[in-house]
Amino acid sequence: MATLNLDMVDYLGVDIVEDLIAANSQRYASPKRRFKQADLTSWTPPPVDLIIVRDLLIHLTNDQAIACLRNIAASGASAVTGKVHRVRER
């Protein structure tokens, strides 16, 4: 995050962990870079160009994951991408 140039975009970082939001806000916040604590199972994001879902769905039940996906769809976002952390086999 620290090396990503976001000067040309409005960025909203969202996480359910309040301490993480506070730390990221303190380190990285600017007028165009904001952070919000929210639970995507019950919160609908604002309409944006891109939603990046990273390492979220794997932590949820199927019903919670479906609720997240419904809220993302309801947001009117133009695009969605995701990433899941893969555990390496030993």
C-alpha positions in Angstrom: 0.0 0.0 0.0 2.8 2.4 0.9 4.4 2.1 -2.6 1.2 2.2 -4.6 0.6 5.5 -6.3 -3.1 6.3 -5.8 -2.9 10.1 -6.6 -5.2 9.7 -9.6 -8.0 7.7 -7.9 -10.3 7.8 -4.9 -9.5 4.7 -2.8 -11.7 3.3 0.0 -10.2 0.4 2.0 -12.6 -1.6 4.0 -12.1 -4.3 6.6 -14.1 -5.7 9.5 -11.1 -5.4 11.9 -11.3 -2.0 13.5 -7.7 -2.0 14.7 -6.5 -2.6 11.1 -8.6 0.2 9.8 -7.2 2.6 12.5 -3.6 1.6 11.7 -4.0 2.0 8.0 -5.8 5.3 8.4 -2.9 6.6 10.6 -0.3 5.4 8.1 -1.8 5.9 4.7 -4.9 8.1 4.8 -5.1 11.2 2.6 -8.0 13.2 1.1 -8.2 10.6 -1.7 -7.3 7.5 0.4 -9.8 6.6 3.1 -10.5 3.6 5.3 -13.7 2.3 6.7 -14.6 -0.5 9.2 -17.6 -2.5 7.8 -19.0 -6.0 7.6 -19.6 -6.9 4.0 -22.2 -9.4 5.0 -24.5 -6.6 6.1 -23.1 -3.5 4.3 -23.5 -2.5 0.7 -20.4 -0.8 -0.8 -20.9 2.5 -2.7 -21.0 2.3 -6.5 -17.4 2.3 -7.6 -15.3 1.3 -10.7 -13.6 -1.7 -9.0 -14.1 -3.8 -5.9 -11.1 -5.9 -4.9 -12.1 -8.8 -2.5 -8.9 -10.1 -1.0 -8.7 -13.1 1.4 -12.3 -12.7 2.6 -14.6 -15.4 1.4 -12.5 -18.2 2.7 -13.2 -17.1 6.3 -17.0 -17.1 5.9 -19.7 -19.6 5.9 -21.5 -20.3 2.6 -24.4 -18.1 3.7 -22.1 -15.2 4.7 -20.2 -15.5 1.4 -23.5 -15.3 -0.5 -24.5 -12.3 1.5 -21.2 -10.6 0.6 -21.6 -11.3 -3.0 -25.2 -10.0 -3.0 -24.1 -6.8 -1.4 -21.3 -6.4 -3.9 -23.8 -7.0 -6.8 -26.2 -4.5 -5.2 -23.4 -1.8 -5.1 -23.5 -1.2 -8.8 -19.7 -1.6 -9.1 -18.4 -1.7 -12.6 -16.0 -4.6 -11.9 -15.0 -7.1 -9.2 -11.9 -9.1 -8.7 -10.7 -11.4 -6.0 -7.8 -13.2 -4.5 -7.6 -16.1 -2.0 -4.4 -16.8 -0.1 -3.2 -20.3 -1.0 -1.6 -22.5 1.5 1.5 -24.3 0.2 1.7 -28.0 0.6 4.7 -29.2 2.6 
